[in-house]
Amino acid sequence: MGNTAQSKIAEQTNKALPQLLPANSEDSRLTQLLRPYLPQEEIEVIWRAYEYSFNAHAGQTRRSGEEYIMHPVSVACIAAKLHLDGPSIQAALLHDVVEDTKSTLVEIQDKFGPQVAKLVEGLSKLDKIHFEDASQAQAENFRKMLLAMSQDVRVILIKLADRLHNMQTLDHLSPAKRIRISQETLDIYSPIANRLGLNGIYQELEDLCFQYIHPLRYKTITKAILSTRGNRKEVVEKTLFEIREKLTTFKVRADVHGREKNPSSIHKKMIKKHSSFSQINDIYAFRIITQDINDCYVSLGALHSLYKPIPGKFKDYIAIPKANGYQSLHTTLFGPFGMPLEIQIRTESMHHLAEAGVASHWLYKTKDAHVTQLQQQTNQWLKRLLEIQTEGSDSLEFLEHLKVDLFPDEVYVFSPKGTIFNLPKGSTTIDYAYSIHTDVGNSTIAAKINQELVPLRTEIKTGDHIEVITAPLAKPNPAWLNFVITGKARSQIRTFLRSAESNDLVILGYSMLNNALKAFHIDPDSIKKKHWDKLIHDYHMPSKDAVLIELALGKKVNVMVAHQLTVIMDGGKKTINQSKFLDVISIKGSEGMAIQLAICCHPIPGDPILGFINKDSGLIIHTHDCPSIRKFKPDHDRWVDVEWEPEPNRLFNVNLSILVVNEKGMLGKIASVIAASNSNIDNVSLDQPDGSTFATLNFVVQVRNRLHLAELIRNLRKISKINRINRVKSVA
């Protein structure tokens, strides 16, 4: 039976996987991948799993017309390249039989044991996930997937192999399905691969997603890379020669490789820098693989003596590894002809870890302390997700934490004893406190950064030394929910508040409201019962205590309740004249307040926004980067986080400054492009001419949202005589 199964699998893998190792008369590609690390008796069991899968899927074909068995064999090959254990390879071969055939989990358990059956069950549950537009449904699906992953990390490793092969064979689906599956991959599976340190799978998934979501951009960038390859070949070869010569001078034995960046990473850089392909010089990166850590730092010194380093572009991920275990030295240099060179320096073991991540446990069977630490960090991350999924009241809370964890722009900080903590960018001292332990976070009363007392809402930065001050009777403040960003902190604060006594919540809510009233220079004692009765009626709440409890739980914003009370106290005399405002819009969490878009920055849907409570004007919306924020920022109590509601059929004003060649007919050309882009011109002015060949035209244009604005600017840039376009924000 074993020979028959092997011959069948050889035949199928020869057809399915021409890109893998070449087959010969005796061994299939999967055999060649398994033999270096698995004993023969385990391989024989894998052949039995193959034969079972082959028979179960008999007669089934994929959209391409190929026999279905080719898919599980391909998944098994990808898993084998990660050196996953025997049960994982069996599960990869069997992962679709329960979903797509008459086979049952009971049969799988009887034939291959409980471990394989458990893996197949986890994978089958994942295959039942259907992603929808509704955020609640999507959040619940995330929750299910991560729950299976937290029980056995091998489940997600096999699922990533499955998703990678599906992405590699996406051509046979309709364009709409390609985009949907690619977006799903980009949102979930690609960042999970990155979080687990599977760099090879992560990079390939990113590139495939880019290819299907933006096919024209992918083709354009790929073509541009090919056209410049010949032109830059001499520069790359010269750079490689000079680096190798310099390392030899410093007596460092190392492998030096130059690699071309993949289209998706080049596209990300173009978007980030607002640049065209011709302006991106560093499409090549160089990697130096040394024999030990000392040689890494010697190599860095050698390179800095060969080429000038670009200030601020050096990162030491060896001393402070990334959360996924990645270690390397990164530096960017001014290379030959002024071309920027991105260089990574790492040891052989670091290179293996960078490619295999958490799978290196199976891939190298190593006892390396750093790999063990990576396993512990991964298990802690999965345990943290499991805790939040069991403690959270709904799936959206879980999704909130997951998104922060999967898309980290990290900062690295130090405890008083020198322990390194990595948190998402934007984290505060409270986020740091909860990252130490839930009890530390719950009892925090103050914090020091670099030996100086700071407000608890202070954002932490890489290199900060942080000390948290606690008190035994301290309790979490619901106001913390306005500025913490990590899911663990938000989840634990909410869990504590939900379990608190209602009397404590009323007292806490009253204290929060009083603080907000003082920000409006209102004496809390001046609020009478009739004012409260009106507020309770307006909010459709049963009692005053119910309003205060909502405040304590963070379901209502204290400054907004305080503002509503001040309006009621004025008896409507200070009712805001909406007509004088530029725009009146709907914002999530605004509690029915009058809302004004700030004329200094003209926020539009899609912009990150903040709300400022003005006693007379209501809620004023600013963009996060509005210069006016620096002017008002000291008054923290009046700033609230707000979000856009969907605003169809609306136009919003935006200021554009356009530098053009000063010649006849330019204004008409620009006006026609604006009209063709379904935008209106609300106002236009010309800066005083300075006698040069350029002139600055200032437009107030109307757009639906940020995407509409981006489309308008792209269309305007097609006018050859336009030199520069800026969106203008000013201090109010």
C-alpha positions in Angstrom: 0.0 0.0 0.0 2.8 2.4 0.9 4.4 2.1 -2.6 1.0 2.6 -4.3 0.3 5.7 -2.2 3.8 7.0 -2.8 3.5 6.6 -6.6 0.1 8.3 -6.6 1.4 11.2 -4.5 4.5 11.5 -6.7 2.3 11.7 -9.8 0.0 14.3 -8.3 2.8 16.5 -6.8 4.7 16.4 -10.1 1.6 18.0 -11.7 0.7 20.3 -8.9 4.0 21.7 -7.8 6.5 22.3 -10.6 8.0 25.1 -8.5 9.2 22.7 -5.7 12.1 20.3 -5.7 12.4 18.1 -8.8 11.0 14.6 -8.6 12.7 11.4 -9.7 11.5 7.9 -10.2 11.7 7.0 -6.5 10.7 10.1 -4.6 8.0 12.7 -4.9 8.5 16.3 -4.0 6.7 15.8 -0.7 8.9 12.8 0.0 12.0 14.9 -0.6 10.7 17.5 1.8 9.9 15.1 4.6 12.8 12.7 4.5 15.5 15.1 5.9 13.6 15.6 9.2 11.0 12.8 9.7 11.6 9.1 10.4 10.4 6.6 7.8 7.6 5.2 10.1 6.1 8.7 10.4 6.3 9.1 6.6 4.5 5.8 6.1 1.6 7.2 8.3 1.5 10.3 6.1 1.2 8.1 3.0 -1.8 6.5 4.6 -3.3 10.0 5.2 -2.7 10.8 1.6 -4.3 7.7 0.4 -7.4 8.3 2.6 -7.6 11.9 1.3 -7.1 10.8 -2.3 -10.0 8.3 -2.1 -12.2 10.7 -0.2 -11.8 13.5 -2.8 -12.0 11.1 -5.8 -14.0 12.7 -8.6 -13.8 16.2 -7.1 -12.0 18.9 -9.1 -11.0 22.5 -8.5 -12.2 25.5 -10.5 -9.1 25.1 -12.7 -10.2 21.6 -13.7 -7.4 19.9 -11.8 -8.0 17.0 -9.4 -8.9 18.3 -5.9 -6.2 16.2 -4.2 -3.6 18.6 -5.7 -4.7 21.2 -3.2 -4.1 19.3 0.1 -0.8 17.9 -1.3 0.3 21.4 -2.0 -0.7 22.6 1.5 1.2 19.6 3.0 4.3 20.6 0.9 4.2 24.2 2.3 3.8 22.8 5.8 6.7 20.4 5.2 8.9 23.3 4.2 8.3 24.7 7.7 9.3 21.2 9.0 6.0 20.8 10.9 5.6 17.5 12.7 3.9 14.3 11.3 0.4 15.0 12.7 0.5 18.5 11.2 1.3 17.1 7.7 -1.4 14.5 8.1 -3.9 17.2 9.1 -2.8 19.3 6.0 -3.6 16.3 3.7 -6.9 15.7 5.5 -8.0 19.3 6.2 -10.9 19.4 3.7 -12.2 15.8 4.0 -14.7 16.6 6.8 -16.0 19.7 5.0 -16.2 18.4 1.4 -16.7 14.7 1.6 -18.7 12.1 3.5 -15.8 11.5 6.0 -16.4 12.2 9.7 -14.1 13.3 12.5 -14.8 10.0 14.2 -13.3 8.2 11.2 -10.3 10.5 11.2 -9.8 9.8 15.0 -10.1 6.0 14.5 -7.6 5.9 11.7 -5.1 8.6 12.6 -5.6 9.3 16.3 -7.1 12.1 18.5 -4.3 14.7 17.8 -4.8 14.7 14.1 -8.6 14.7 14.5 -8.3 17.8 16.8 -6.2 19.6 14.2 -8.6 18.7 11.4 -11.5 19.9 13.6 -9.9 23.2 14.2 -9.2 23.7 10.5 -12.7 22.7 9.6 -14.1 25.3 11.9 -12.0 27.9 10.3 -13.3 26.9 6.8 -16.8 27.6 8.0 -16.0 31.3 8.5 -17.8 33.5 5.9 -16.8 37.2 6.1 -19.4 39.8 5.8 -19.5 43.6 5.6 -21.3 43.8 9.0 -18.7 44.7 11.6 -20.4 42.6 14.3 -20.4 39.5 12.1 -16.8 40.0 11.0 -15.7 40.5 14.6 -17.4 37.3 15.7 -15.5 35.4 12.9 -12.2 36.9 14.0 -13.0 35.7 17.5 -13.7 32.1 16.4 -10.5 31.9 14.3 -8.3 33.2 17.1 -9.9 30.8 19.6 -8.9 27.8 17.5 -5.5 29.3 17.1 -5.1 29.8 20.8 -5.8 26.1 21.5 -3.0 24.9 19.2 -0.7 27.2 17.2 -0.3 24.4 14.6 -3.8 25.1 13.5 -3.0 28.6 12.2 0.3 27.4 10.7 -1.5 24.9 8.5 -4.3 27.4 7.8 -1.6 29.9 6.6 -0.2 27.2 4.3 -3.8 26.6 3.0 -4.4 30.3 2.5 -1.0 30.7 0.7 -1.8 28.0 -1.8 -5.3 29.4 -2.3 -3.8 32.8 -3.1 -1.3 31.1 -5.5 -4.2 29.6 -7.5 -6.6 32.5 -7.4 -6.6 33.2 -11.1 -9.5 30.8 -11.8 -12.0 32.8 -9.7 -14.0 35.8 -10.7 -12.4 39.3 -10.2 -14.9 40.1 -7.4 -14.0 36.9 -5.5 -10.3 37.5 -6.0 -10.6 41.0 -4.5 -12.8 39.7 -1.5 -10.4 36.8 -0.7 -7.3 39.0 -1.1 -8.7 41.7 1.2 -9.6 39.1 3.8 -6.1 37.8 3.5 -4.6 41.3 3.8 -6.8 42.0 6.9 -6.2 38.8 8.8 -3.8 36.1 7.5 -1.0 38.3 6.3 -0.7 40.2 9.6 -1.0 37.0 11.6 1.9 35.5 9.5 3.9 38.7 10.3 3.0 38.5 14.1 4.2 34.9 14.2 7.4 35.8 12.4 6.8 33.8 9.2 8.4 36.4 7.0 8.5 34.3 3.8 4.8 33.6 3.9 4.0 37.2 5.0 5.9 38.7 2.1 4.4 36.3 -0.5 0.8 36.9 0.8 1.4 40.7 0.7 2.6 40.6 -2.9 -0.3 38.3 -4.0 -2.9 40.5 -2.3 -1.4 43.6 -4.0 -1.5 41.8 -7.4 -5.2 41.0 -7.1 -6.5 44.1 -5.3 -4.5 46.6 -7.5 -3.7 44.6 -10.7 -2.9 47.7 -12.8 -0.5 49.2 -10.2 1.1 45.7 -9.7 1.7 45.4 -13.5 3.0 49.0 -13.7 5.5 48.6 -10.8 6.6 45.2 -12.0 7.2 46.5 -15.5 9.1 49.5 -14.0 11.3 47.2 -11.9 12.2 45.1 -15.0 13.0 48.2 -17.1 15.3 49.7 -14.4 16.9 46.3 -13.5 19.5 46.6 -16.3 20.3 50.3 -15.6 21.0 49.5 -11.9 22.7 46.2 -12.3 26.1 47.9 -12.5 25.4 49.9 -9.3 24.3 46.8 -7.4 27.3 44.8 -8.5 29.7 47.7 -7.6 28.0 47.9 -4.2 28.3 44.2 -3.5 32.0 44.2 -4.5 32.8 47.2 -2.2 30.9 45.7 0.8 32.7 42.4 0.4 36.1 44.1 0.1 35.4 46.2 3.2 34.3 43.2 5.3 37.4 41.3 4.3 39.5 44.3 5.4 37.8 44.0 8.8 38.4 40.2 8.9 34.6 39.4 8.9 33.5 36.3 7.2 30.0 36.8 5.9 27.6 36.1 3.0 26.5 39.3 1.3 23.4 39.3 -0.9 21.6 42.0 -2.8 17.8 41.6 -3.3 15.2 43.4 -5.2 12.3 44.7 -3.1 8.9 43.1 -3.9 6.3 45.3 -5.7 4.0 45.5 -2.6 6.8 47.0 -0.4 7.7 49.5 -3.1 4.0 50.5 -3.5 3.8 51.0 0.3 6.8 53.3 0.2 5.4 55.2 -2.7 2.1 55.8 -0.8 4.0 56.7 2.4 6.3 59.2 0.7 3.7 60.4 -1.8 6.2 59.6 -4.5 6.3 58.2 -8.0 8.3 55.1 -8.8 11.1 57.2 -10.4 11.5 59.0 -7.1 12.0 55.8 -5.1 15.8 55.1 -5.3 16.1 52.3 -2.8 14.3 49.4 -4.5 17.3 47.2 -3.7 18.2 46.0 -0.2 21.3 44.2 0.9 21.6 41.5 3.5 24.7 40.4 5.4 24.7 37.0 7.1 27.6 36.7 9.7 28.8 33.9 11.9 28.2 35.5 15.3 26.7 38.6 17.0 30.1 40.3 17.4 30.6 40.1 13.6 27.2 41.9 13.2 28.4 44.9 15.0 31.9 44.8 13.4 30.1 44.7 10.0 28.1 47.7 11.0 31.2 49.7 11.8 32.8 48.6 8.5 29.8 49.7 6.5 29.6 53.1 8.3 33.3 53.6 7.4 32.6 52.7 3.8 29.4 54.8 3.2 27.9 57.6 5.2 24.9 56.6 7.3 21.7 58.5 7.0 20.9 60.1 10.5 17.9 58.5 12.3 17.9 55.4 10.0 19.6 53.0 12.4 17.7 50.4 14.4 19.2 47.7 16.7 16.7 44.8 16.7 19.4 42.5 18.1 19.6 44.2 21.5 15.8 44.8 21.4 14.1 42.2 19.3 10.7 42.8 17.7 7.6 41.2 19.4 7.6 38.4 16.8 11.2 37.5 17.7 12.9 39.2 14.7 16.5 40.2 15.2 18.7 42.2 12.9 20.7 45.4 12.6 19.1 47.9 10.2 20.9 50.8 8.7 20.4 53.1 5.7 23.5 54.5 3.9 24.4 56.9 1.1 25.7 54.4 -1.4 27.4 54.9 -4.8 26.1 57.8 -6.8 24.1 59.0 -3.8 21.7 56.0 -4.0 20.2 55.1 -0.6 21.1 51.5 0.5 19.0 49.7 3.1 21.1 47.0 4.8 20.2 44.2 7.2 22.9 42.5 9.3 22.2 39.3 11.1 23.6 35.9 12.1 22.6 32.6 10.4 20.3 31.6 13.2 18.7 35.1 13.2 18.1 34.7 9.5 16.4 31.3 10.0 14.3 32.8 12.7 13.4 35.7 10.5 12.1 33.4 7.8 10.4 30.7 10.0 9.4 32.7 13.1 7.4 30.6 15.6 7.7 27.6 13.3 11.4 27.5 13.9 10.6 25.3 16.9 9.7 22.5 14.5 12.1 23.6 11.7 15.4 23.4 13.6 14.6 21.4 16.7 16.8 24.0 18.5 17.2 24.7 22.1 18.2 28.3 21.4 17.1 30.5 24.3 15.8 33.2 21.9 13.6 30.7 20.1 12.3 29.4 23.4 11.5 33.0 24.4 9.7 33.5 21.1 7.6 30.5 21.9 6.8 31.9 25.3 5.9 35.3 23.9 3.6 33.7 21.3 1.9 31.6 23.9 1.5 34.7 26.1 -0.1 36.6 23.2 -2.5 33.7 22.5 -3.3 33.4 26.2 -4.0 37.2 26.3 -6.4 36.9 23.3 -8.1 34.0 25.0 -8.6 35.9 28.2 -10.1 38.9 26.4 -12.3 36.6 24.3 -13.7 35.0 27.5 -14.0 38.2 29.5 -15.2 40.6 26.8 -18.9 41.4 26.6 -19.0 41.4 22.8 -17.0 40.5 19.7 -16.3 44.1 18.8 -14.2 44.6 21.9 -12.2 41.5 20.9 -11.7 42.8 17.4 -10.5 46.1 18.8 -7.7 44.4 20.7 -6.9 42.1 17.8 -6.5 45.0 15.3 -4.1 46.8 17.6 -2.0 43.6 18.1 -1.9 42.7 14.4 -0.9 46.1 13.1 1.6 47.3 15.6 3.9 50.3 15.1 5.8 49.5 18.2 7.6 51.5 20.9 10.1 49.9 23.3 10.3 51.1 26.9 12.1 50.0 30.0 10.9 49.2 33.5 12.9 50.5 36.5 14.8 47.2 36.6 15.7 47.5 32.9 13.1 44.9 31.6 12.1 45.8 28.0 8.4 46.1 27.1 7.1 46.6 23.6 3.7 48.2 23.1 1.8 49.7 20.1 2.6 53.2 19.1 0.4 55.7 20.9 0.3 53.7 24.1 0.0 55.6 27.4 1.4 55.0 30.9 -1.9 53.2 31.7 -1.4 50.8 28.8 2.1 50.1 30.1 0.8 49.5 33.6 -1.7 46.9 32.3 1.0 45.2 30.2 2.9 44.5 33.4 -0.2 42.9 35.2 -3.9 43.5 35.5 -3.6 44.3 39.2 -0.9 46.9 38.6 -3.1 48.6 36.0 -6.2 48.5 38.3 -4.3 50.1 41.2 -2.3 52.7 39.3 -2.5 56.3 40.7 0.5 58.0 39.1 3.5 57.4 36.7 7.0 58.7 36.2 8.7 58.8 32.8 12.5 59.3 33.0 12.2 60.1 36.8 9.6 62.9 36.2 5.9 62.7 37.2 3.6 62.9 34.2 -0.2 62.7 33.6 -1.4 59.2 33.2 -2.6 60.0 29.6 1.0 60.8 28.5 2.0 58.8 25.4 5.2 56.7 25.9 8.1 56.8 23.5 10.9 54.4 22.6 13.7 54.6 25.2 11.5 55.9 28.0 12.1 54.5 31.5 8.7 54.2 33.2 7.8 53.7 36.8 4.2 53.1 37.8 3.0 54.2 41.3 0.2 52.1 42.8 -2.0 52.3 45.9 -3.9 49.4 47.5 -7.3 51.0 47.5 -7.0 52.6 44.0 -9.6 51.7 41.3 -9.6 52.1 37.5 -11.0 55.4 36.3 -13.6 55.1 33.4 -12.0 58.3 32.0 -9.0 56.1 31.1 -11.1 54.6 28.3 -10.8 57.9 26.5 -7.1 57.5 26.0 -5.9 53.9 26.4 -5.4 52.1 23.1 -4.4 48.5 23.9 -7.1 45.9 24.0 -5.9 44.4 27.2 -6.2 47.8 29.1 -9.6 48.6 27.6 -10.9 45.0 28.3 -9.6 45.0 32.0 -11.0 48.5 32.7 -14.4 47.5 31.4 -14.4 44.2 33.2 -13.6 45.9 36.5 -16.3 48.5 35.9 -18.9 45.9 35.0 -18.2 44.1 38.3 -18.3 47.2 40.4 -21.1 47.9 42.9 -23.8 50.2 41.4 -23.3 52.7 44.4 -19.6 52.9 43.6 -20.5 53.6 39.9 -22.9 56.4 40.8 -20.3 58.0 43.0 -17.7 57.6 40.3 -20.0 59.0 37.6 -20.9 62.0 39.8 -17.2 62.7 40.3 -16.5 62.6 36.5 -19.5 64.8 35.8 -18.3 67.4 38.4 -14.9 67.5 36.8 -16.4 68.2 33.4 -18.7 70.9 34.8 -15.7 72.7 36.4 -14.1 72.8 32.9 -17.2 74.9 31.9 -16.9 77.0 35.1 -20.2 75.6 36.3 -20.8 75.0 40.0 -22.2 71.4 40.3 -24.5 72.6 43.2 -26.2 75.0 40.8 -27.8 72.1 38.9 -31.4 71.7 40.2 -33.8 68.7 40.1 -35.7 70.3 37.1 -32.5 70.4 35.1 -31.9 66.7 35.9 -35.5 65.8 35.0 -35.1 67.5 31.6 -31.8 65.7 31.0 -33.3 62.3 32.0 -36.2 62.9 29.6 -33.9 63.9 26.7 -31.7 60.8 27.2 -34.7 58.5 27.7 -33.1 57.2 30.9 -35.1 56.0 34.0 -33.2 58.0 36.6 -30.4 60.3 37.5 -28.4 57.3 38.9 -28.8 55.5 35.5 -27.2 58.5 33.7 -24.3 58.5 36.3 -23.8 54.8 35.9 -23.6 55.2 32.1 -20.9 57.8 32.7 -18.9 55.5 35.0 -19.1 52.7 32.5 -17.8 54.9 29.7 -21.0 54.6 27.7 -21.5 58.4 27.9 -18.9 61.1 27.7 -18.8 63.4 30.7 -18.1 66.6 28.9 -21.0 66.0 26.6 -23.4 65.4 29.5 -22.0 68.5 31.2 -22.6 70.5 28.0 -26.1 69.3 27.7 -26.8 70.3 31.3 -25.5 73.8 30.7 -27.8 74.2 27.7 -30.7 73.1 29.9 -29.8 75.5 32.7 -29.8 78.3 30.2 -33.4 77.4 29.4 -32.7 77.3 25.7 -31.7 81.0 25.7 -28.3 80.0 24.3 -29.6 77.7 21.7 -27.0 77.6 19.0 -27.8 79.3 15.7 -26.9 76.4 13.4 -27.2 78.5 10.2 -24.1 80.5 11.0 -22.0 77.4 10.9 -20.2 76.2 7.8 -21.5 72.6 8.3 -23.8 70.7 10.6 -23.1 67.0 10.6 -23.7 63.7 12.5 -20.8 62.4 14.6 -20.8 59.1 16.5 -21.0 59.7 20.3 -22.1 63.4 20.0 -25.3 62.8 22.0 -27.3 65.0 19.8 -25.2 68.1 20.3 -24.8 70.9 17.8 -21.7 70.1 15.7 -19.4 72.5 13.8 -16.6 71.6 11.4 -13.6 73.7 12.3 -12.9 76.2 9.5 -9.1 76.1 10.3 -8.6 72.6 9.0 -11.9 71.7 7.2 -12.1 68.0 8.3 -13.8 65.6 5.8 -15.0 62.0 6.3 -12.0 59.7 6.4 -9.8 62.2 8.3 -8.9 61.1 11.9 -10.7 63.7 14.1 -11.0 65.1 17.6 -13.9 67.0 19.1 -13.5 70.1 21.3 -16.4 71.1 23.6 -17.2 74.8 23.5 -19.8 76.0 25.9 -21.4 78.4 23.4 -20.7 76.6 20.1 -21.2 72.9 20.9 -18.8 70.3 19.6 -16.2 71.6 17.2 -14.5 68.9 15.0 -10.8 69.2 14.1 -8.4 66.9 12.3 -5.8 65.2 14.4 -3.0 67.2 12.9 -4.8 70.6 12.9 -2.3 73.3 14.1 -5.1 74.8 16.3 -4.9 71.7 18.5 -1.6 72.8 19.9 -3.2 76.1 20.8 -6.1 74.5 22.8 -4.4 71.2 23.9 -3.7 72.2 27.5 -7.4 72.2 28.2 -7.5 68.3 28.1 -10.9 68.0 29.7 -12.7 69.4 26.7 -11.2 67.1 24.1 -13.1 63.9 23.2 -12.5 61.2 20.6 -15.2 61.1 18.0 -15.8 59.2 14.7 -17.6 60.0 11.5 -21.1 58.6 10.8 -21.7 57.6 7.2 -22.5 60.8 5.3 -23.8 60.1 1.8 -24.9 62.9 -0.5 -22.8 65.5 1.4 -20.0 67.8 0.2 -17.3 69.2 2.5 -15.1 72.1 2.0 -11.3 71.7 1.7 -8.6 74.3 1.2 -6.1 73.5 -1.6 -3.0 75.6 -2.5 -1.9 74.9 -6.1 1.5 76.2 -7.4 1.2 76.5 -11.2 3.2 78.0 -14.1 1.9 81.5 -14.5 0.4 81.4 -18.0 -2.9 82.2 -19.7 -5.7 79.6 -19.4 -4.4 77.7 -16.3 -7.3 78.7 -14.1 -9.8 77.4 -16.8 -7.9 74.1 -17.1 -7.9 73.5 -13.3 -11.6 74.5 -13.0 -12.6 72.0 -15.8 -10.7 69.2 -14.0 -12.4 70.0 -10.7 -15.8 69.9 -12.4 -15.0 66.7 -14.2 -14.1 65.1 -10.8 -17.6 65.8 -9.5 -16.3 68.5 -7.2 -17.4 72.2 -6.8 -15.4 75.3 -6.4 -16.6 77.3 -3.4 -14.0 80.0 -3.6 -10.8 80.8 -5.4 -8.1 83.5 -4.9 -4.6 84.3 -6.2 -1.6 85.2 -4.1 0.0 88.5 -4.9 2.4 87.8 -7.9 6.1 88.0 -7.0 7.4 88.4 -10.6 8.4 84.7 -10.9 7.2 82.3 -13.5 5.0 80.6 -10.9 1.7 81.7 -9.2 -0.2 80.2 -6.2 -3.9 79.6 -6.6 -5.9 79.0 -3.4 -9.1 77.0 -3.9 -11.9 76.1 -1.5 -13.3 72.9 -3.2 -16.1 70.6 -2.1 -15.6 66.9 -1.8 -17.5 63.9 -0.4 -14.7 62.4 1.6 -11.0 61.7 1.8 -11.0 59.2 -1.1 -12.9 61.8 -3.3 -10.2 64.4 -2.4 -7.4 61.9 -3.3 -9.1 61.2 -6.7 -9.4 65.0 -7.3 -5.7 65.6 -6.5 -4.6 62.7 -8.8 -6.6 64.2 -11.6 -5.2 67.7 -11.1 -1.6 66.3 -11.1 -2.2 65.2 -14.7 -2.0 68.9 -15.7 1.6 69.3 -16.8 2.0 72.9 -15.7 1.0 72.2 -12.0 4.1 72.1 -9.9 2.7 71.3 -6.4 -0.7 70.7 -4.6 -1.1 71.1 -0.9 -4.0 70.7 1.4 -3.9 73.7 3.7 -4.7 73.8 7.4 -4.2 76.9 9.6 -4.6 78.0 13.2 -8.1 79.3 13.9 
